[in-house]
Structures are given as C-alpha cells and as structure tokens.
C-alpha cells in the first residue's frame, strides 16, 4: 500500500470492487454446463478444448468488466489503463 500513490490506488480498488460486486453471473452458466458435461465418462477428451476456451474467456471477460467498472467509478479511463 505504501508503494501506491493516490492516482494508482483508486483505480486498483475500483477494479477489485468490480470483481466483488459483479460476480459475473451471466458467464457462470456456460462454464458450469461445460464442466458438468466434461465429467461424463467418454466425453471429457473431446470437450476439453472447449472447456479450456470457456474458462479463458470467462477470465478475460471478467477482467474487462472490472476494468470498465473501475473506469466508471474513477471517471478516468486513462488512469485505469496505466494501473
């Protein structure tokens, strides 16, 4: 915390609050469906690439959503980009 200045800490906290508040509900269903299907015997190998792609998409979409939330809260998208 001592290494962060005011211009860096506000976007950082807003981004992390976005993770807590959003919980990215709309993206959980495809991920949970794919994970449930991949546990069926005989099906995991063909669905493994799809599962990994969905998990990566879920992670990237969550980060982008939280970056947007931080830009809205701080009203300074440039500060969010530099954070």
matplotlib code that plots the C-alpha trace (Angstrom):
import matplotlib.pyplot as plt

x = [0.0, 2.8, 4.1, 0.8, 0.0, -3.5, -3.7, -3.0, -4.9, -8.3, -8.4, -7.0, -9.6, -12.4, -11.3, -11.2, -14.6, -15.9, -14.8, -16.6, -19.8, -20.3, -19.6, -20.1, -23.3, -24.1, -20.9, -21.3, -23.9, -21.9, -18.9, -20.8, -22.6, -19.4, -17.7, -20.7, -20.6, -16.9, -17.3, -19.4, -17.4, -16.2, -16.8, -14.1, -11.4, -13.5, -14.8, -11.5, -10.5, -14.0, -13.8, -10.4, -11.5, -14.6, -12.5, -10.1, -13.0, -14.6, -11.4, -10.8, -14.4, -14.4, -11.2, -12.6, -15.8, -14.0, -11.8, -14.9, -16.3, -13.1, -13.2, -16.8, -16.0, -12.9, -14.2, -10.7, -10.2, -6.6, -5.7, -7.3, -5.2, -2.0, -2.8]
y = [0.0, 2.4, 2.0, 3.1, 6.8, 8.3, 8.1, 4.3, 3.2, 4.5, 2.5, -0.5, -0.6, 0.2, -2.8, -5.2, -3.9, -4.7, -8.3, -8.4, -6.7, -8.2, -11.8, -12.2, -14.2, -14.2, -16.1, -18.9, -20.9, -21.8, -22.6, -24.8, -26.6, -27.4, -28.5, -30.8, -32.3, -32.9, -35.1, -37.6, -40.8, -40.9, -37.2, -35.4, -35.6, -34.0, -31.3, -30.5, -27.8, -26.2, -26.3, -24.6, -22.0, -21.2, -20.9, -18.5, -16.5, -16.3, -15.0, -12.4, -11.2, -10.8, -8.7, -6.5, -6.0, -5.0, -2.6, -1.0, -0.7, 1.0, 3.4, 4.4, 4.8, 6.8, 8.7, 8.4, 5.6, 6.6, 6.0, 2.6, 1.8, 2.7, 0.8]
z = [0.0, 0.7, -2.9, -4.4, -4.9, -5.0, -8.8, -8.7, -5.6, -6.7, -10.0, -8.3, -5.5, -8.0, -10.2, -7.2, -6.0, -9.5, -9.0, -5.7, -6.8, -10.3, -9.6, -13.4, -13.0, -16.7, -17.5, -14.9, -16.8, -19.9, -17.8, -15.3, -18.2, -20.0, -16.8, -16.0, -19.5, -19.3, -16.3, -18.2, -19.0, -22.6, -23.3, -21.4, -24.1, -27.0, -24.7, -23.0, -25.6, -25.3, -21.6, -21.6, -24.1, -22.0, -18.8, -20.5, -22.0, -18.6, -17.0, -19.8, -19.8, -16.0, -16.1, -18.9, -17.0, -13.9, -15.9, -17.2, -13.7, -12.5, -15.4, -14.5, -10.8, -11.2, -14.3, -15.7, -18.2, -18.8, -15.1, -15.4, -18.4, -16.6, -13.5]

ax = plt.figure().add_subplot(projection="3d")
ax.plot(x, y, z, "-o")
ax.set_aspect("equal")
plt.show()
